[in-house]
Amino acid sequence: MLRLREIWLGVHRWLALGLGLFLALLGLSGALLELKGPILRWEVGGQMLQLAPGEHGALLEQSAWISAASSAYPQLHKVFGAAAPRQGFLESDNAIVFGALEDRPGTGIAMIDPYRAEPRGFFVFEDLWLARLVALHRSLLLPPAWGSLLVLACGLALLVSLGSGLYLWWPGRRSWWKAASLRPGSRGTRRLREWHNVAAAWLCLPLALIAGSGAWLAQPQWFTWLTGQPLALKPLFSAAHGQLLLGAPGAWLAFACGLALPLLYITGLLLWWRKRAARRAVPSFKEMTHDTP
């Protein structure tokens, strides 16, 4: 039993040291992406995302939105598609028409009033800080082919890390509540360990769902043997990854999980460093006998 615990401790430690920083970056960027609506409003302005004042009738067809965008914004060289209000990745009360630019790489985004087909604004997605945040979360700012593989590895590593951490933390006959709570008066290394255990214990299941769905989204073609048609299941896995299949409450829980990953990395790193420093400070038996006259 002691040998098995040492093995799992080694697995848990080296996964954290090897991929912990990447997991922390993925967690932090994922938490910020839960706030993509406020971030987008800050970057492009709320007026572009809001409906024009006045009465509104029925929603127009997508063809009317696309025609209005092409006429108002000639830099939108080739339209790829359109999204109705409050649908798709970008949150807006207006319809979104997107496509390729004429004079530069990137994705042009036209905001169109969905009831009157009036232009409300235009921006290039890649110029936004939000786009950089998406790139960080999807590929860690690496070329997509390599970055997505690293994200896949991070997702699988997080699953193994959660399992090994759960094994090492398991309270057995001890009080579960005490094992998963902060104790009054704790300080130093003990307090660090409590923060590490509390974050992992309370968020273990949602973190596992986020890790598994994130690994699938990074390389869905690798899991066809398990899930069948990747494109058909992508909305399900996206909802599991971003909202834990719970809607708005799940999004807030996912936000907490994202913040928990940097916390787990920092507390785990500090615990490892303090333990390493303490071992170096204690002289070995060989050194003591060598120094004895």
Protein Blocks (a to p, Z undefined) as FASTA:
>chain_A
ZZmmmmmmmmmmmmmmmmmmmmmmmmmmmmmmmmmmmmmmmmnopklmpccedddddddd
fklmmmmmmmmmmmlmbafbdcdehiajbdcfbdcdddddfkbgcdddddddfklopafb
dcdfklpmklmmmmmmmnoopafklmmmmmmmmmmmmmmmmmmmmmmmonojacfklmmc
ccehiahjllmmmmmmmmmmmmmmmmmmmmmmmmmmmmmmlmmmmnopaklmmmmmmmmm
mnoonajmlmmmmmmmmmmmmmmmmmmmmmmmmmmmmmmmpccfklmmmmpZZ
